[in-house]
């Protein structure tokens, strides 16, 4: 099995849908089950063997950096990618961090995505499945039927071999992107400078048949709004994670 020693944690967003909770704190610091969302993420990365996490900051960055400094004795080690003066979106933010991430493979992990593990932990399974000969990127996908706080129509359909197809305009598909991908620096070859979305790179991989998915064996919590956060809190209280 390959190892991912580094990860990018996307923590620079404005968290507008989580207002009013994010009027005075960045969304990664919003508490779930008594701990900031980003701590759930960093602990899971550490348990998967990640040694260094690069965290980008933009909105209320001093608060986030102070919270991360309190983890100095806890794995993974934290490096900051500063986007105070220019928000670069998911693709641009990850591209700026590439010198800190190394050649890969590395995870790109949203700072606000949380799930309960099933029988087999997700991140080690992604590493076991990773095959750079056939894949440009591997996405963690959550079944809509067992997700909490998600009301959309899904993002992808998945073939038996794991290759993905995007949802059509009037379709409903079984899987939503669960906020984690695994890739290496090759995904960013010939990518634009400045601000851009990872979706641009995923579409490029899709066109080549090299975008793959893995089904989450657990329950994904899409904590995008205060209402969804309350729903996730109720689940933690009654079921645990």
N, C-alpha and C positions, 0 to 999 in steps of 0.2 A: 504494500500500500504506500502511495506517495504521502508526503507530509507537507502541510502548509504552515510555514513558520511565521508568516505575516498575514495581516488582514487590514482592510480599509473599513473604517466605521464612518458611515455618512451621517454626520451630526450637525450639519450647517444650515438645515432648513429653518424656515420661519415659524412653522407649527401653527399656521393660521387657523386650521380647522379645529385645533385643540383649545382655542380661546373660549373662556377667559383665563384658563389655567396657564396659558403661555404669555400672558401680558407681562408677567414679572419674572418668568423663568424660561429658559430654553426647553423645548419639548423633551430632549433626552434626559432632563432632570425631573420630569414629572414622575411622581412615585407610583409604583404598582406593587401591591403586597408589601408596602413598607420600604421599598428600595427604588432608586431611580431606574428608569427604563434602561439606560445605557449600562448600568451595573449588571443587569440580567444578561445583556449582550456580551459584555467583556468576560464575565464568568463562564459563559458557554464557549466562547472562543478559547479561553484558557484550558477548559476541559478537553478540547479537541486538539491540544498540542500547540496552539498558536503562541509564539513567544513575544511578538511585537505587534501592537495595534496602532495604526495611524488614524487619528481622529481629526476630521476637519471641523473648523469652528467659524461661525459668522455672526449669528444672532446671540446677543448677550454672552459674548465669548468668555469674558472674565469669570462669570459664574461657572461655566462648564469647565474651564481650565482649573479653577480652584477645587472643584469636586474631583476631578481626575487626579490632582496632586495628592489627594488623601488616599489614593490607591497605590502609593509608591512602593509599598511592601507586598503588593498583590500582583500576581501575573494576570494578564500580559503586561510587559513594559509599554508605556504610552509615549507616542510621538505626536506632536501637534502639527497639522497642516493648516496654516493660517489663511483664511479667506475673509478676513474682516472687511476688506475694502472692495472685494469683488466675489460675488457668489457665482460659482462656476457650474452649478447643477451636478447631477450624479456622474456623468461621464467626464466633464472637465475637472471636477474635484478629484476623481480617482486618477486621472492622467497626471495632474500636478504632483500627486503623491508617489508616482511610479519610482522615482529614485530611492524613496524610503522603503518601498515594498519589495524591490528586487525582482528577479526574473519570474518568480512564481513556481508553482501555482499559489495563488492567494485568494482569500475570501474577500468579497465586497458585501458588507453587512449593513443594512439600515439600522440606525440607532434606536428605532422604536418598534422593532418586530420581535415578538415574544411567542413562544409556543411551549406546550408540554410535550415531552418526549414520549414516543410509543415504546415498543419492545426494543427497537434499535435506534440509538441516537443519530440525529440527522447529519451533523457535520462530518463525523467519521465515515458515514455511509457515502457522502458526496466524494470524499477523498478516495474511497475504495472504487467508486464508479468512474472517477476522472480518467479520461483517455485523450491525451493531446493529439493522438494520431487521427481521431475522428471528431473531436470537439474543439470549438473555439471558446465555448462558454457552457457551463452547466448551471441551471437555475433550480432552486428549491421551490416546489409547487405545493400549494395547499388545496385539498379537495374542498369545494364550496360547501358540500353537505355536512362537513364537520367543523367548519370555521366559526369563530365568534367575532361579531362586530363587523362582518363584511356583508354589504348589501348589493354588490355589483353583479355583473353578468359573467365574470371570469375574464381571464387574460389569454389562456392557451388551451388548445387541445393537444394531447400527447399520444403519439403512436406507440405500439408495443415495444419498439426498440429505443424509446425515449426521445425521439426527435419531435420537435415542437412545430405547431402551426398556430398563428395568431387567430383570435376570435374575429369573425366577420362582423360587419356593422349591425346586422339584425340577429346574430347568433347568441346563444348562451352556451358556454363551454365549461367543462368540469373543474378547471383548475385556475386558481389565482396565484400570481407571483407572491411568494411568502417573504420577500425582502432580503434574500441571500443568494449570491451567485459565487461561482468558483471559476477562475480563469487564470491566464498568465499574460505576460506583456504583449504577446502576439495579438491579442484582441484589439490593442490600441494602435497597431501599425496603420499608418496613413490616416489617423484620426485628426479632426480639426483642432486648432488651437482655441483657447478660451472656453466659453460656456457652451456645453452641449450635454444631451441626455445619453445615458447608457442605452436607451432604446435605439439610438442610431446604430450602435455597434451590434446590438442584438439583431436588428433587421438585416444588417450586412451578413451576419452569421446564418440567419434563417435562409437567405437567398442561396447560400452555399450548402445548405443542409447540415450545418455544423452547430446549430443551437439545440441543446438537449435539456431535458428536465428530469427531476427525480421527485417522486411523490413523498410528501411528509408523512411519516408514520407517527402521528400525534395530532394534537389539536392546536391550530394556529389562532392567535388572537390579534385581530387587526385593530389596534388601539389608535384609531385616527381621530376620534372625537371624544369629548367628555362622556357621552352616553356609552360609547364602546369601551372606554376605560372602566366605567362602572360595571359593565357586563363582565369584563375580564376580572375585576376585583371579586365579584360574586363567585366566579368559577374558581379562583384561587382559594377563596374562603371555604368552599364546600368540597372541592376535589383535590386541591394542591397541584403542584407542577413538578 
